[in-house]
Amino acid sequence: MANEMKPVPKLKCGLEVHQQLDTGKLFSRTPGELREEKPDFVIKRRLRPVASELGEFDAAALEQYRKGLEYWYECYKDSISLVETDDEPPQPMNERALDTILTVGVLCNSTFVDKAFVMRKTVIDGSNTSGFQRTALICLGGELDIGNKKIRLQAMALEEDAARPMEKTDFHIVYRLDRLGIPLIELSTEPDIETPEEAKAAALAIGTLFRRTCNAKRGLGTIRQDLNISIEGGNRIEIKGMQDLELIDEFVRREMQRQEKLLEVRDELQKKRFEENDFRQPVIEVTGIFGKTECKFLAGKTVFGVRVPKFKGFFGREIQPNRRVGTEVANYVKTKTGLKGILHSDELPGYGVSDSEVSQVRHALSCQEYDGFVMVSSEKTKAQTALAEALNRCQQCLSGVPPETRQALEDGNTEYLRPLPGAARMYPETDLAPIDVLPEKLSNLRSRLPLSPDARVGLYVEKGLSRQLAEKMKLDNWACFFESLIEKDLNPTFCATVLLETWVELKRENVYVERIPNGKLVAFFELEKKGRVLRDNAKELLKALASNPSQSVLSLVESHRKDELSDEDILSVCDDVVSRNMVLVSSKKFGAIGPLMGDVMKQLRGRVSGERVSAALKKAIEKRL
Amino acid sequence: MNASQLLKKHKVAEGDHVSVTKSGAVFKGTIIPSSDESVLVLKMDNGYNVGLDAGSIDSVEKLSSGKRVAKAPSNSLQNIPGLPTILILHTGGTIASRVDYRTGAVFASFNPEDLVPLFPGLEAIANFESRLLSKMWSEDMRFPHYSLIAKEIGKEIQKNPSLAGIIIAHGTDTMHYSSAALAFAIQNSPIPIIFVGAQRSSDRGSSDAHTNMLAAANFIVKSDFSGVAICMHETSDDDWCAILPACKTRKMHSSRRDAFQPINDSIIARVHSKTGEIQFVKTDYLRKGKRVPLIRPDFADRVALVKLHTHFSADQLEPYLKYDGLVLEGMALGHAPIAAPNELSKPNLKNREMLEKILQKGCVVAMASQCLFGRVHMHVYDKAVDLANMGVVGCEDMLPETAFVKLAWLLGNFKDKDEVKRLIATNLVGEISAFTPIDSHV
């Protein structure tokens, strides 16, 4: 086939990335932590469709309202405020979140607005208690180095994350308010990405850029990438819901493939000379044909079918691995009408539908040789809507790639989700004053920009940190804080170990370490430098500090020191160990200190420092020699 | 360079679609009014508003001239035969909020004919007439407004005997003052007169305006209740709305949907906003019936409400020498700082002198409790006895705001001061309860 000779289609691709910030909520002084405990209470609300400035209602919103759809919001007494429940106006914008997006803008050389206006973007799915999402455009333009080239940025906005969907039924949707209001940086790039590999590199570079600020949230769901893709001759497709950064290039590749195949289908169909009314076919009941069928989808059901002119062979066309035009049609019908499972002519006979049943259906629907057909089993009205949608999707094949929003599937394929969003309906958030982006503020941020990951590793290693810990620290949110510690000449290895390892261990043990203010940590590290903190005790001390974060670190450390052993006690343990290991001591002399340390520490861990043990061992060996 | 000079220089005007270049970035959008002269504000094509320092802009290019956005056509209401008619009298407030693009603030403006179509579902309950009485925030209300509303209602009831009820759309800040005022001004009403407001502006999908309106309309049509009441959310949920007593309800939270709470009383009924189901809590309410209401729309002008507090100074009371009525919001059982048990409290004696002067001038002075919950007792402690002897009248368990509008209404309609003093402490329309129920606190 000539396929192998075909040039790679020209790709236009842009990314839209949403990054959660670890700064507390954007317009409320509540923590931005997701919670898994049982909520304390639930608030039940409805959303009224709001007329636009021209007095029009959104049809979908009106429909949902008339159905009486309820939104249930799960709340916690100690971390959800009236701002999240839309029972109080917003508090001023979180300064740290604002500084973070400004820092990212400075790093990318973007152009800032001088006055940022917080806008209300109308949202109708209940994911915002207010019925809108607050968002402010902060900067335009700028560029980002993704390795082999630079891509241009379109814009960056600071906005509120939506509430977390927990459950959905026909009459209500349950949302948890813990996520509502967590700050998000929305960064969109120009469509400068030209290969799947560049898409992945760009997503990685953007993630690194955010993490450089030390204020990006980490973990599953904290960064979300959407792709905008088209190939030459195709159309803009938005892909949402990619969970795995590693698969981004595969999504791009498969979307390119899908568009390419759909364009091939279009070219072939266009040769077939369609009539204007070809896609207005009557829906015909064919239940009678399946009276004794072996097809379990159809047996005992009412079945309707529709002729799809000149479509024979096209339903079966593969457009992505294991995904055919027929799958697209089925998926489109399912999303639009909720009806699962259509049967199309290219997969029949099959699924228990016999050869003779197929002929009878073709006859009943007046199919000509090159015609295809689609069948559904459902009651009449729903079947009519479903088959009309099927015809509609088939007709779209004549123009190639329909522009739409698609949902990422786990295997790298995508499916139809909804039409592309129209222009957002936005109006000013009147409860907040516009925010001045002052040149002094920007130059202040410019003077203390976060280091690049490479510069970080260089600095940390120079200060005496192992390369392994330095690599771990460079993109951690602790990095900026860690730099302030090494500037104070505190022990880099101890600090890094506590922040990167002890901290994580304690979190895993459900110790609420986030309650410990940074100032207390600094005091803790300073006492360690003065030799007042035993490294082995660090975890114990932090745990105690987390349980009562307002206590004095000094008195906490001192109270733990009371348990420390006297020199005599240590010496007596060492004497004992030395006497039991005289063979080793005789041959190695002071070289036995190293091997014997372990034995002694086993008995004294947490109560004495290694230095004191080493000194005592030396004394004990001296006595015997 | 300021924004207007910039516009002049580039021959563009507000409303024009422009392309603005600043430090290499291009901002495309429509010029909208700015409240800050140094800043050019654009409504960008992507919907965002941005402000750009006029001095920092490199160029402005006009893409197209401004078009006046056509105003939405007024929806003419299609009346459904057989449905009862409800009149909506509009006074402004959050329920009618709109955005002022110039200042970015919410302001009250409403073409009353547009009101009903904005509340889907309302049209199935009743036919509506809708009229604007006066456009304002409720904190700008004055006594003549109460008179205006009362007279207007009187006229409507007389003119249209088939009217099922009246909804007064009202800002919430002072709604409990207005409901009390109307309860005195219109007595023995044959139909329900329900105040409805919204705690969240009606521009947003989550506004409580809608559920409150639906509940009020349902209550008017389906219940036998008559007279003045308030209809607002019972909880923060969008399901049950409370019908609250006109004189014993107070706004108890600055922003919550369920801000309106009955004080020293219970709600009258609850109405489900979705199903229209009504559950009566009270049984002793005025029923609908054919009768002529008693309209007394006058309120005396010089009446005040003063909150007493520690370190109170006599000169704070001085202006009331010229007043006809004064409600004191006293401490607890009805106390005032008028004694000097020691040297430091001597200035309190001046308070006492001033109060005596005010009373001598003929001003009616009434006492309500700043505790809100509970009753004043003018005979428990010496000081209250003292006040009572001076001529201060205790208001039982009446809310201070209710006592204030009641006193103004009494002074506006009764010439005899002794009669006013007697009536202020007498229950007329449910403002004073005969006894304090055990569960009357929060």
Interface residues (C-beta under 8 A of the other chain):
Chain A: I43 K44 R45 R46 L47 R48 P49 V50 A51 E53 L54 G55 F57 A61 L62 Y65 R66 G68 E70 L82 T85 D86 D87 E88 P89 S110 T111 V113 D114 K115 A116 F117 M119 R120 K121 T122 V123 I124 T129 S130 G131 F132 T135 A136 L137 C139 L140 G141 A155 A157 A423 A424 R425 M426 Y427 P428 T430 A433 P434
Chain B: K22 S23 G24 A25 V26 F27 D36 V39 V41 M44 D45 N46 G47 Y48 N49 V50 G51 L52 D53 S56 V69 A70 A72 P73 N75 V99 Y101 G104 A105 V106 D114 P117 L118 F119 P120 Q199 R200 S201 D203 R204 G205 S206 S207 H210 T211 S236 D237 D238 D239 S254 S255 R256 R257 K274
